[in-house]
Amino acid sequence: MFIALVVKPCEVGCAGLFYFHYMSMLSDFLRTLREEELSVIRKMKTTQRESEVLQSTLRQVVQNACNDTQLQHELKISKTHFDKSNSLLLDKCYNALTDGSDHQVLYLLWEKGLKSLMLHEVKLREKKLLKGSRKKLAAFYRLVFGICIRLPVLNGKIVMAEHYGKKHLAALGKPTQEQQYEIWLQYLFSTIFYYSSNGKAAEYGPWTIQEINKWEKKLEGKKYAVCHFFFQLCRASYYEFYTSDFPNLLGSLQNCLCEYKHGAERVGENYKIYVETKLANAYCHGSHFSDALQIYRDAFKKYQVQLSRNVYHPLMFSVIAIINGAYEEAEGMMNKHLLSKIEKTPEDPFNFDVERNYAVLYMYKGDMKRAGYFIQRGQQWDKTKFNFLGDVLQRVVHNIYYLLAGDIEAAASLLRKNIRFLNTKPQDGITTEYRKPFEVIADIIKIKKGKKPNKDFEIKMNEVQKGLMKLYGGLLKKALTQ
């Protein structure tokens, strides 16, 4: 049973986390903005009525008390008038913060984690483009396809990617072989992590390697630099998520950078940055933790603006910093780039990972009160909102929390539930990998009760100190010795 910890939200700067209400798209957008962005919005030109709606909405956003029905009543306007004002203001907000282009507006919404609002904007812009040039329409679908690939691991992500990939190729009319290959290799790259993180590695692992082998034959002798870049990225993803093959993971990422230098620059700098930071992950898989942290430090010096716009990077930086014992550096990175996000968009599934990492950080720092607070937040999530891997990691952290809190009986009870959960997918790669920390937890419980652990305890404890598993392995060592 979970220990109820009473922690005031202001103690961790996360007031209003579990507040939900029906909101307009305008308020949904405004609450994701940083103070400097809100300053721009406050200064943009509006009509008197628009100004009234905007200022009233901003006031509610600042108070974290968004309620459109109440707002309509206060302004004494109909729902139709209110919705129209919201729509016009939303367009003005986009134009104030970007150049108004499809690329900048859609990526702004992607960066803010506003998937529904982004798809709404896609439909509006698509409707206008259908009346014009097929070339512009094809470019638009290519843009949307690229964004869908970069969405977090959500149900429907790969369906959307496939949908807009097909629309792009259809709008081209007669796409070249190279154009088709580019789309489907990027799609394959997207599916590899998707299936792994959703607990389908056992089912899709053989299929993935078959697809990679097929593409290797298709690309033989072809001078399609971009295609070769994404092919190497597919290989890297396979080695990262389906194997423990550090040399091939590292080699595939280095091949990506080589392809980038020799003609694949067209994929854009964001993909180059992605590969460079993936090298940090690769070094973690090889247990070269200090090298991994230095790669990320250097990357943030060179690409701070780009990396800050994708919340994955501050989170991954903090994970690697925690593994290296750089707790203050990890906390500083998270507080700067992630804390305001989980305050302003509490329903974004990505926050589940952020909250769990805060719990891990505070357990390392010995602040069990804050650690318990963030674990409790994680327990509040609807489990349909995140993937199998996320569920397993939450269970690992929750179980370790009880060990560190000294509640051995609660740890033992939760362990039994977690083992039953893992047994629902016995053949999956995630189950195989993450059964290890639970087995170590079982042995630590035996030791705490004065019993002997299994003979292979030390071997298993050493195994969980390798790769990214060390994030949890370090806590298990702490639980054993305290």
N, C-alpha and C positions, 0 to 999 in steps of 0.2 A: 504494500500500500504506500502511495506517495506521501511524503511528509509535506504538509501544507506550510509553506513559509510565507509569512506576512512581510512583504517588502513594499515600501511606498514607491510608486513609479518614478518619482522625482530622484530617488536615490541612484537610479541607473539611467536617468534621462529618457525614459520611454513612456511618458504619460499617454494614456488613451489608446493603448495597444489594441484592446479588444472592443473598441467602439466601432460599430458598423451602422450605417444608415443608408437609405436610398439617396443617391447624389446625382446631380447633373454631370454631364461630361465635363463641363467647365470647372466645377469644384473638384472633380476627380483629377483633372489636369493641374489645377492651381496648387493643390496640396502636395504635389511632388517637386515643386520648384524650390530652388535655393534662394536665399535672401537677395542676392544680387540679381537674380532673374525676376523676382517679385518686384524689385525696384524698377526694372525696365517696364514691367506690366503696368505699374501704377502711373507711369508717365506717358503711356501711349494715348493717342488721340481717340476720343469716343464721343458719341452724342450724349446729351444730358441723361436720357433714359438708360442708355448703356452704362454710363458712369455709375448711376444708382445701383444697377444690377451688379456691376463689377465690384464696387466698394462693399456692398452688403455681402456678396459671396466671399470676398477676401476676409471680411471680418469673421465670418463663420469658420473659414479655413484656419485662420490664426487661432481661433478659440477651440478648434478641433470639434466643432459642433455643427456639421453640415446637415441641413434639413431643408430641402427644396420647398416642401409644402408650406413650412413656416415662412420661408423667404417670399414666396408668392403672396402670402397673406399680408406680410409687412409692406410689400411694395404695391399692393392692391392692383395686381395685374393678373390676367388669365394665364392658364397653363400654356396655351398656344403662344401668347405674346412672350411669356417667360422663356419658352423653348427656343423661339426665334432669336431673342436677344442673346441667349447662351450660345447659339450656333454662330452668330455674327461675331461675338466677342472671342470665341474660340479661334476663329480664323484670324482675327486681329492679333491675338496672342501668338499664334504661330508665326505670323509675319513680323512681329516685334522681336522674336527670339531667333528667327532664322531668315534666310532670304526668300522663304515661301516656296522653294522648289520641292518637288516630290522627295528627292533624296534627303534634304535636310529636315523636312517636317517628319517624314516617316522614321528616320533614324533618331530624331529627338524623342518620339513616342516610344521607340524600342528601348532607348537608353533609360527612359523613365519607368520601364516595366509595364507600360500601359498597353497590353496586348489587345484588349477589346476596343479601345479607342483607336489604336493603330489600324485594326481591320476595318473599323467603321470609316476611317479616312481613306483607306484603300478603295473601298466600294464607291465612295463619293468621287474620287479622282478617276477611277476606272470608267465610271459612267460618262464623264466628260471626254475622256480620251477615246472612247469607242466611236465618237463622231468624227475623229480626226485621222491623223497619219498612222498607218500600221507600224511604221518604223518607231514612232514615239511610243505606241502601245506596247510593242515588243520590248523596248528599253524599260518601260515601266514594269512589266511583268518580270523582267530579269532582276530589277531592283527588289521587288517584293519577294521573289524567290530567295534572293541572297539574305534578306532579313529573316525570313521563315527558318532558314537553316541555322541562324544564329539565335533563335529563340531558346529560352531555357527548356529543359526536358519536360515538356507538357504533353498531355494526351492530345493528339491531333496535330502535333508539330510536323511530323513527317508526311502526314496526309496533306497538310497545307503546302508544304514544300513541293510535293509531287504535283499538286494541283496547279500551282503557279509556274512550275517548271514546264509542264505540258502546255500551258497557255502561252508561255514565252516562245516555245518552239513553233506552235501553231501560228502565232502572230508573225513570225519570221517568214512564213510561207514555204520556203524551200531551204531549211537550215542545212548548213554544211555538216559533214561528218564531225569535224572538229567542234562545232557549236553543240552538237548533240552530245558528244563525249564529255564536254565541259560540264553540262548540266547534270548528267547522270553520275559522273564521278563525284561531284559535289553532293549529290543526293545520297550516294553510297557512304560518303564520309559522315554525313549527318546521321544516317541510320545506325552506324556501328556503335557510337556511344549511346544512342537512344535505346537500343535493344539491351545493351549491357547494363545500363543504369536501371532499367525496368525489370531486371531479374530474368532476362531471357538469353543470357550468354550461352547456356547449355544448348538451347534450341537453335540459336542463330550463329553460334561460333563456327560450326562446319560450313554453313552457307556462306558466311563472310569470307573465309579463306578461299572457298571456291570462286566467289565473285572476284576477289583480288587476283587470283591466278588467271581467270578469264580476261580481266582487263590488262594484265601484263602481256598476254599474247596479242590482244587487240592493238596495244600501243607500240608493239615491237616495230621499229623502223620509222615510226611516225614522229615528225618534228613538231609536235604539239606541246609547247613548253608549259602552258597553263594546265593542260590535261596531265602531264607528267608531275607537275607540282601537286595536284590534288590526288593523284595516284599514290604518291609518296606519303601524303597526309593520311590517306586511307590505311596504308600499311602501318604507319606510326600509331594510329588509333587502335588498330587490331592488336599490335604488340603491347600497347599500354593497357587496354581494357580486357583482353582475352588471354594474355600470357604474362609471364614474368621475365620476358626476354629483353633485358636492358640493352645489350649491344645492338640488337636489331631496331629497337625503339630509337636509340640515339642515332644510329646510322640513317634511318628513314627521315628523321627531322633534319639532319645535316644535308641529306639529298634534297629536301624541300628548299632549303636556303640556296643550294647550288642551282636548282632549277629557276629560282627567283632571279638570281644574278644573270642567268643565261636566257632571258626572254620571257619570264613569267611575271614581270613587274606589273602587268595588266591586272593581276588579281587584286592589286592595291596594297598600300602599306599596312593596313590593318591585319592582313593575313601574314605578312612578314613578322609583325609584332607578335601575332598569335604563335607562330612557330618558335620565335626566340624565347618567349615565356614558357612554351611547352618544353623547351630544353631544361628549364628549371624543374619541371615535373619529372622529366626523364632522369635527371641527376638525383632526385628524391627516390625514384624507383631503384636506382643503383646505390642508394644510401650515401650519396655524396651531398650531405645536407648543407654544409657551409658553402659549397660551390653553388648549390641551387639558390640559396639566399642572396649570394653576391650577384647572380644573374638577374634576379628580380630587382635588387637595389639599383643596378646599372640601368635596367630597363625603365624604371621609374624616373631616373635622371634624364634619360633620353626622350621618353614618350609619356611623360606624366599626364598630359592632357588626354591623350587617347586612352591610356590605361585607366584613368579615373572615370571615364565615361562608361566603362564596362565593369559592373560591380563584381564580376568574377575575379578580376585581377587583385583588387585590394583584399578580397577574401583569401585568395590563394597565397598572396604575399604573407598575410597574417598566419596562415597555417604553417608555412615554412619557417617563419620567424619563431613561432611557438616551439616547433620541433628543435630549433637551435637554441632555445632558452632565452631568446630576445623578447621577453614578455612585454616590456614597456613599448618597444618598437611595434609589436603586433597590435597592442591596444591602441596606440596612437594612430596607426593606419586604419583600424576599424572605426574608431571614433570619428576620424576625419571624413571617411568616405562612405561608411555604412550605417552608422547609428541614426542619422537623420532620415535615412531611407526607411528603416524599420519603424520609425515613428510616424512618418507621413503616409506610407503605403503598407499598413500592417497585414493586408490580405495577400500580398505578393508571395507566391510559393518560395521564391528564392530566399526570403527572410528566414525560412525554416533552417537553412544551412547556416546563415549568419548567427542566429540565436544559439544554435548548437555550438558554434565555434566560440561564442562568448562564454558559454558554460564551461567548455574545455579550458579556455584561458584562465578563468577565475578559479577553477580547480587546481591548476598548476600554481597559481599565486596564493592558494590557500584561503581564498575568500569564498567559503562555502555558502554564505548567505546569497551572494550575487549569483553564484553558480546555480544554486537551487532555483532562484528566480527565473533564470533563462531556461533551465530544463522544464520548469513548470509551464512556461510559455510554449515550449515545443510540444508538450503533452496536450495543449489546447487545440492543436491543429486537426483539421479533418484529414484523415489519412488518405483520402482519395485525391488530395491536392499535391501529393508528392510521390516519388517513385520508390521502388523496392529498396534500392541502395540507401536512400535517405531514411527510410523506416528502420533499416538494420543499424545504421550509424547512431540514430537517436537511442535505440535500445542499448547499444554498447555504452554510450555516454551515461545514460540513466542508470545502468547497472553499476558502472564504476563509481558513480556519485554515492551510492549507498555504501560501497566499500570504504570510500574516503570519509564518509560521514560516520563510520563506525557502526552502522546498522546492518549487522551481518545477516540477521534473519530476513530482513526486507530484501537484501541482496540475493539471498538464496531463493526466496519466493519468486522474485522477478526473473532470476536466471532460469527457473523451470519453465516459466511462461515463454521466455525468449527462445529456449531450445525447441519448444513445441512449434513456435512460429517458424524457425529456420527449417524444421522438418517438413513444412508445407512445400518447400522447393529444394529437396535434397540434392538434386543434380546440378543446380545452378552454380556458376562460378563464384558469384557473390556469397552464396551460402558456404561454399568450400573455404573461401578466403576468410570470411568473418566468423566462422565457427571457432577459429583460433583464439581470439580474445575471450570468448565465452568459456572456452576450455581452461584458459588461464585463470579467469575469474573463479571457476569451480574449484581449482586447486588452491587459490588464495583463501577461499572460504574454508576449505579443509584445514589449512594451516592456522587460520584465525580461531578455529574450533579445537585446536590442539591435535589435529590428525595429520597423518603423513600425506603429502601430495602424490600424484602419480609419478612413476619413475621418469617419465619424459617431460616433467614440468620445466626443468631448466632449458631443455631444447625448445619447447613451445614459447617460453618467455623470451628467449633469444630471437625467435622467429618474428614475434610482434614488435621487435625493435628495428625491423628492416622496412625500408620503403616508407610510404606515407602512413602505414600502419603504426609507425613510431609515435604519431600524434596521440594514439590511445595506449600504445605500449609503455610510453613514459609515465602515464598516469597509473598503469598497472604496477610498475616498479615502485612508484610512490606509495600506492596502497599496500604493497607487500612490506615495505620497510617502516611505515609509520605506526 
